Amino acid sequence: MNNWLKELTGTDKAVIAMCHMQPLPGDPYFDREKGMEYALEAARKDLHALQDGGVDAVMFSNEFSLPYLTDVKPVTVAAMGTIIGQLKSEIRIPFGVNVLWDAEKSIDLAAATGASFVREIFTGVYASDFGIWNTDVGETIRHQRAVGAEKVRLLFNIVPESAAYMAERDICSIAKSTVFVGRPDALCVSGLTAGTPTNSSVLKMVKDTVPDTVVLANTGVNANNFEEQLSIADGAVMGTAFKVDGKFENAVDQARVKALMDKIKTFRKGL
């Protein structure tokens, strides 16, 4: 297996921590009085709390742009690019981006900011809370090349949140065909929503099916289950577990980050 994630982060079982951005201009819950400065400072505090707490990489996402779009407005990408651009000199670890839920605009943001990886829904058709959700991986990969982002690693989420495949297909078939058709750099296996644990049996089935592909536990990894999840997966994407009181909507708690990362690092030494 080409474990590019280990090469990028310098460790096995890498933890990619989420830096969730506040509502941005154009979002329903954007605070016009506090403005972009508030969103920037909130992202800055979370970034430093994650870095100082010892995570291996960070991923910026417009998590509080709820309810999400599948064709994101240009203002969102511009706002995210502004925040990342102003934080760039403070980022000390590898970083990625995720413009929810728009694969091409995620790639655009990565190309503009120098991000190392992107996580998105690249394949499949879904019945979702956001309506009928379609993708076009052929067009997306061509777009990646067109904007000069061919070195950006693509993390394919194959168990999309708040959605279900419209066709009855088992997860192993999906994993195998996705790897064959899309050549993803990683597959992300998720729970129903952010903070909901990934099903360990599903995670294992995916990893067993595509052993030469990096597989990530994408949601719900926490102090109670990280050993089980990381025993199977090649790494984890973590957000909620690092928040104050372990709540999705809260700010990052640096002490909580450090305590959990210390445990994860001890666990990794024993592998």
DOZA-845151 format. One record per residue (C-alpha): residue number from 1; y, z, x. Coordinates in steps of 0.25 Angstrom, whole numbers, always signed. Each point is the difference from the previous one (the first is absolute). Example, Ala and Ser with C-alpha at 12.3 -4.5 7.8 and 13.67 -1.06 7.14 Angstrom:
<pts>
1/-18/+31/+49
2/+14/-2/+6
</pts>
This chain:
<pts>
1/+0/+0/+0
2/+14/-3/+5
3/+6/+13/-3
4/+15/-5/+2
5/+4/+13/-7
6/-5/+8/+11
7/+7/-9/+10
8/+13/+2/-7
9/+0/+15/-2
10/-9/+4/+12
11/-10/+8/-9
12/-12/-1/-8
13/+1/+3/-15
14/+15/-2/+0
15/+9/+6/-10
16/+11/-9/-6
17/+10/+9/-7
18/+8/-5/-12
19/+15/+0/+1
20/+4/-1/-15
21/+14/-5/-2
22/+8/+5/-12
23/+4/-9/-11
24/+9/-12/+6
25/+11/-9/-6
26/-6/-7/-12
27/-10/+10/-3
28/+0/+7/-13
29/+2/+14/+6
30/+9/-3/+11
31/+11/+11/+1
32/+13/-8/+1
33/+8/+12/+3
34/-8/+4/+12
35/-2/-15/+4
36/-7/-6/+12
37/+4/+11/+9
38/-8/+10/-7
39/-12/-9/+0
40/+2/-3/+15
41/+1/+15/+3
42/-12/+4/-8
43/-9/-11/+7
44/+6/+5/+14
45/-4/+15/-3
46/-14/-5/-5
47/-2/-9/+12
48/+3/+11/+10
49/-8/+10/-7
50/-12/-9/+1
51/+2/-4/+14
52/+3/+14/+5
53/-13/+5/-8
54/-8/-9/+8
55/-5/-12/-9
56/-5/-13/+7
57/+9/-10/-7
58/+9/-1/-12
59/+1/-10/-11
60/+13/-2/-8
61/-1/-3/-15
62/+9/+0/-12
63/-9/+10/-7
64/+11/+5/-10
65/+4/-14/-5
66/-9/+4/-12
67/-4/-8/-9
68/-3/-10/+11
69/+1/-15/+0
70/-9/-10/+4
71/+11/-10/+3
72/+10/+9/+7
73/+15/-2/+0
74/+7/-4/+13
75/+9/+12/-1
76/-12/+9/+2
77/-4/-7/+13
78/+14/+0/+5
79/+1/+15/-3
80/-13/+3/+7
81/+4/-8/+12
82/+13/+7/+1
83/-6/+13/+0
84/-11/-4/+10
85/+10/-7/+9
86/+9/+13/+1
87/-12/+8/+3
88/-7/-9/+10
89/+6/+7/+12
90/-6/+13/-5
91/-14/-5/-2
92/-9/+4/+11
93/-14/-4/-6
94/-6/-13/-5
95/+5/-4/-14
96/-3/-8/-12
97/+6/-4/-13
98/-4/-2/-15
99/+9/-6/-10
100/-7/+4/-13
101/-6/-9/-6
102/+4/-13/+7
103/-8/-5/+12
104/+9/-11/+4
105/+13/+9/+0
106/-8/+11/+8
107/-3/-11/+11
108/+15/-4/-1
109/+4/+15/+3
110/-10/+1/+11
111/+5/-13/+7
112/+14/+5/-1
113/-2/+14/+5
114/-11/-2/+10
115/-10/+8/-8
116/-14/+0/+6
117/-8/-1/-13
118/+1/-2/-15
119/-8/+6/-12
120/+0/-7/-13
121/-9/-6/-11
122/-3/-14/+6
123/-12/-5/-8
124/-5/+1/-15
125/+5/+0/-14
126/+2/+13/-8
127/+3/+6/-13
128/+10/+11/+4
129/+11/+9/-5
130/+9/-11/+5
131/-6/-11/-9
132/-9/-11/+5
133/+1/+1/+15
134/-4/-13/+8
135/+0/-3/+15
136/-1/-12/+8
137/-5/+3/+14
138/+0/-14/+5
139/+15/-1/-3
140/+2/+14/+6
141/-7/-3/+13
142/+8/-13/+1
143/+13/+7/-2
144/-4/+10/+11
145/-1/-11/+10
146/+13/-7/-6
147/+8/+12/+3
148/-6/+3/+14
149/-7/+12/-4
150/-14/-4/+5
151/-1/+12/+9
152/+2/+10/-12
153/-13/+6/-4
154/-3/-1/-14
155/-7/+12/-8
156/-6/-5/-12
157/-1/+10/-12
158/-13/-4/-7
159/+0/+12/-10
160/+14/-2/-6
161/+7/+12/-6
162/+3/+0/-15
163/-8/-12/-2
164/-14/-6/-2
165/-6/-13/+4
166/-1/-10/-12
167/-13/-5/+5
168/-12/+9/+0
169/-4/+0/+15
170/-6/+11/+8
171/+8/+6/+12
172/-9/-5/+11
173/+1/-14/-5
174/+15/+1/+0
175/+0/+6/+14
176/-9/-11/+5
177/+7/-12/-6
178/+14/+6/+3
179/-4/+1/+15
180/-5/-14/+0
181/+11/-7/-7
182/+12/+8/+4
183/-3/+5/+14
184/+7/+14/-2
185/+3/+9/+11
186/-4/+12/-8
187/-6/+3/-14
188/+7/+12/-8
189/-9/+7/-10
190/+8/+8/-10
191/+0/+10/-12
192/+7/-3/-13
193/+14/+4/+4
194/+7/+6/+13
195/-6/+13/+3
196/-13/-2/-7
197/-12/+1/+9
198/-8/-12/+4
199/-14/+0/-5
200/-8/+3/+13
201/-12/-8/-5
202/+8/-12/-3
203/+7/+1/+14
204/-14/+1/+7
205/-5/-12/-8
206/+12/-8/+5
207/-2/+4/+14
208/-15/-3/+0
209/+3/-14/-6
210/+11/-4/+10
211/-3/+9/+13
212/+8/-9/+9
213/+13/+1/-8
214/+9/+12/+1
215/-1/+8/-13
216/+10/+11/-5
217/+0/+11/-10
218/+13/-4/-7
219/+3/+12/-9
220/-3/+14/-3
221/-5/+5/+14
222/+4/+14/+2
223/-4/+13/+7
224/-12/+2/-9
225/-7/-14/+2
226/+6/-6/+13
227/-13/+3/+8
228/-9/-7/-11
229/+10/-12/-1
230/+2/-2/+15
231/-15/+1/+3
232/-1/-13/-8
233/+13/-7/+1
234/+7/-5/+13
235/+13/+7/-4
236/+8/+4/-11
237/+13/-2/-7
238/+6/+13/-4
239/+13/+4/-8
240/-2/+11/-11
241/-7/+9/+9
242/+12/+1/+9
243/+10/+3/-11
244/+6/+14/-4
245/-11/+7/-9
246/-8/-13/+1
247/+8/-7/-11
248/+2/-15/+1
249/+15/+1/-4
250/+4/+10/+10
251/+5/-1/+14
252/-9/+1/+12
253/-3/+14/+5
254/-1/-1/+16
255/-7/+13/+1
256/-11/-5/-10
257/-1/-13/+8
258/-2/+7/+13
259/-10/+10/-6
260/-8/-11/-6
261/+1/-10/+12
262/-4/+12/+10
263/-13/+1/-9
264/-2/-15/+1
265/+2/-1/+15
266/-10/+11/+2
267/-10/-7/-9
268/+2/-13/+8
269/-3/+7/+13
270/-14/+3/-6
271/-3/-14/-3
</pts>
